[in-house]
Amino acid sequence: MSLAHLPSASDALAADARSLGALKAQAGQNTPESIQQAAKQFESLFMRELIKSMREATMKSGLMDSPGGDLGADLLDQQFAVQMSGQPGGLSELIAKQLSRQMGNPEEPVSPKVSTPPKVSASPPAAKAKIAAVATAAYSSHGVAPASASSNFVKRHGDAADRVAKATGLPAGFMLGQAGHETGWGKHEIKQKDGTPSFNLFGIKAGPKWTGKVAEVTTTEYVDGVAKKTVAKFRAYDSYDASFRDYARLITETPRYAQAKQQTSSPLAFASGLQRAGYATDPEYANKLSRAINTTLRLQRAQA
């Protein structure tokens, strides 16, 4: 992608903690112009996550799973997000109105887009809290989790994965990536009937030989490529550590996964080996899993 096609500084997407902090301070000025600019940025962030999710859900090949390919895709997502934001009748208008109401402003049309961004100044803590709440609500109402979800998940379970990795040789990043994919980065963990956690991070089912606790839930299975809802029994554990240990034992000791466990030099090869062995029925499982593993590996490098 040519640098000439990247968004200008005034239209840049707030994609890191420093930019988001400045964005919150900017909206905290409580002026129509600053609220308009903040609303457009929040819409851009939402659109970026939405585009990324759509691309990952529909991509039919894992050939672009590389650092260069990921960077190019992220830049393209950002460019599209900025271009699609701030349109009349779009999400930014709703966010701007919500911000204005919560900051005590009277109902009135939002000022048109300004050509230069307003100056950033410190904002009161209450204003920052309101802005954060509105942003979170905007993401949640559209089913898109903030980008920090995967980072928090990796931090939370990193130690357990490292311990099992040292004992079994399975890369911690591969296990974390699969656990993140199976649970939606912790947002959709399997629960028992009473609502308590099953600690099952890998979607391992409870077969006839399983003698431990069981969590019975409704899940999606693919039959001849068609998704169907079905009730299934899953293993339940006493801790997340136990879940990682049981997963590693399954992969390293079960003959049908023998090929997959030898292919940990490549996320796509490992994921494809699991799919061929029947780990999941989703026909796109290998591509989705390999992208989740690559996400985890990038986060591990960033957090190191």
N, C-alpha and C positions, 0 to 999 in steps of 0.2 A: 504494500500500500504506500502510495506517495505521501510525503509529509504535507504536500499542498492540499490534500483532502482531509487532513485532520481538523477538528474543530478549533476555532480561534480561542484566545484566552478568555474572552467574555462569554463564550458558549461552552467552555470546558466542563467536563463532567466531574462532580465531586466524588472521587472514587477512593479516597483514603481518609484516615482518621483526621488528619490536619485540615483537609478540605471540608470535611463534614462539620468540624468544629467551627470553621470560618462561616460556613453556610448557616449554622444555627445562630451564630452571633449576628449575621447579616439580617436574618428574619426577625431577630429580637429587637431591631431598631423600630419595629412597629410602624413602618410607613408603607403606603400602598406599593411603591416601587420595590422596596426590599422584600416584601411579602410575595410579590409577583415573581421576582427572580428566584427566591427560595422555593416557591411552589414548582417552578419549571425544573429546578434541579432535582427535587424529590421525584417528579414525574420521570425525569431522565434516568434516575437510579432504578426506578421501578421497571421502566421499559427495557433497560439493559438486562436486568435479571430475567424478565419475561422472554426477551429474544434469546438469551443464553439457554433458558430452560427448553424453549421450543426447538432450538438447534440441536441440543443434546438428545432430545426425545425422538427427533426425526432423522438424525444422521444415520445413514445406512452402512457406512464403512468406517473402520478404525484407522485408515491409512494416514489420517491427519493428526493422529495422536503423537505429537512431538512438541518440544518446547517452542520451536519456531511456528508451528501450525497453531498452537494454543495462543501465542502472542498475537498472531495475525487475526485470529477469530475474535479475540477480546477487543482489539482495536476496531474491527469492523462492527462489532456489537455496540461499542461506544459511539461510533459515528452515526449509526442508524438511530440509536437512542436519542442523541441530541437533535437530529433532524426531525424526529417524530414528536418531539415534546413541544409544549407551548402552543399547540394548535387551538383555534377557537372551539369551544365545547369539549375540550379534552380534560384529562384528569387534573392538570395543573389548576384549572379554574375552580374545581371542587376543593382542592387542597387550599388554595388561596382564600376561598370563602370560609372554610373551616378555621384556618389560622386567624382570619380577621374576627370571626365570632368569638373564638376562645381568648383573643387578646382584648375583647371589649370594644371593638370598633363597630360603628353602625353599618347596617347592610347597605352597600353601595357598589357600583361597578368597579372592578379592579382596573387600575391605570394601565394603559398600553405598555408594551415592552419598551424598556429604555435601551439606548444604544451602548451605554457603558455601565458596568456593574457599580452599584453604590459602594461607598466606603464601608469597611468592616470595623465595627466597634464592639466593645464588650456589651453583653446583654444580661439582664437580670436572670438569676437561676430559675425563677418561675417561668419566664418566657422560654428558656431552653427546654425545660421539662415539658411544656405544652407542645413545642415543636417536635420533640422526640416522640411524644405520644401520638401526634397526628401522623408522623412518618411511619411509625410501627403499625398504626391502624390501616394506613393505605396499603402497606405490604400484605398484612394479614388478610384483609378483605378480598384480595385478589389471589390468595393462595401461594404467594411467593415469599420464601423465607429470606431474611437479610443474609448478606454474604458472610457475616460473622458466624453463622450457624455451623458451617463446616470447620472453621477455625476453632471454635469453642469445643466442638466434639472431639477433635484431634487432641487438644490440650487435656480434656477430661479423661480420655481413655488411653493416652499415650504411655503412661507408666505400665499399665496392665499389659498392653501390647508388647512393650519392650521386654518385659519379664518372660512372656511366652515365646517371643522371638529368640531370646538367648537359649531357651531350653529346647526348642524344636527346630530352629533354623529357618522358619517361615518369616519373611520380612515383615516387620511391624507395620510398615506403610501399606502393604498389601492387605493385611488383616483389618487395619483401620479403614481403608477404603471400602472394603466389602461390608464392614459393619455400618459404615456411614450410608452406603447405598441401600442396604436392606432396611434401615430404620429411618430413612429420610434425614440423616444427620441428627438422629435422636428425637425427632418430632413424632415418629410413628412406631414407637417400641411396642412389642407385644405385651398386652396386659392379661392378668388372670381374671377370672370372673368377678372377684371382689375388688378389682381395680388396682391391685398391687402389681408391681413390676415382675415380669418373668425373668428379667436379666438376659433374655435371649436376643443377642445382637445380630445373629446370622441367619435367622429364619430356619433353624434346623428343626425338622419335624420329629415327633415322637413316634417311632415305629414300634412294632410288636416287642422288640428286645429292650426297649427303654423302660427302666424300672423307677425312674425318678419322677418328680412332679411334672404336671402337664398343664398347659394353657390352651384352651379350646377357643379359637377365634375364626371369624370369617375372613377369607383371603381370596386373592385373585389367582387363578390358574389358567394356563393356556392349553386348549385342546384343539389340535390341528390349526394352531395359529390364532384361534379365537379366544378372547378373554372371557372367563366365566367366574362367577362368585361361588365359593364353596366353603364349607366349614371343615377346618382341619385342626389336628392336635399338634402342638409344638412343645418342645422341651422347655422346662422351666428350671432355673438355677437359684442358688442362694446369693450369688454375687456376679458382677461383670467379669471378674477374674476367672470364675468357673466357666463362663461362656466362652472366653478366649481359649481356655485350655481344652474345652470339649471340641471347639471348632478345629484347633490345631491337631488334636488327636484324630478327628474325622478325616482331615486332609492327608495327614502323614501315614496313617495306619490302614486306610481303606484302599484296597487294590484298584478300584475303579478311578481313583484320583491320583494314581501313581504317576501318570504322564504330566498332569497339571503341576504337581509339586516339584517337578524337575525343570519347570519353565518360569522360574521366578526372576529371570533376567529381563523379562518383558511383561509389562502389565497386560497387553493385549493377548499375548500367547498364554499367559496364566489364566486369564478370564475365558479365553476360548476353550482351554482344556477343561475348565470347570463346566462350561456349557455342554461340551461334547459328552462329558461324563454324566450329565443329567442333574446337575446341581439345582437348576431352575428350569421352568418351562417357558419363560419369556423368550421368544425368538431373537430379541435384541439384547439379551442379557449380557453377552460378552462385550459389546460396544459400550453399553451403559456402565458396566462394572469397570472396564479399563479406564474410562474417563474419571470415574470416582477415585480410582487408585492414583491416577496421575494428579488429581487435585490434592490428595493427601500427601503425595511425595513433594509437591510444590510447597505445601503448608509446612511440612517437616523441615524443609530447607530454610524457609523464612523464619521459623521459630527456633532454629538451631543457634 
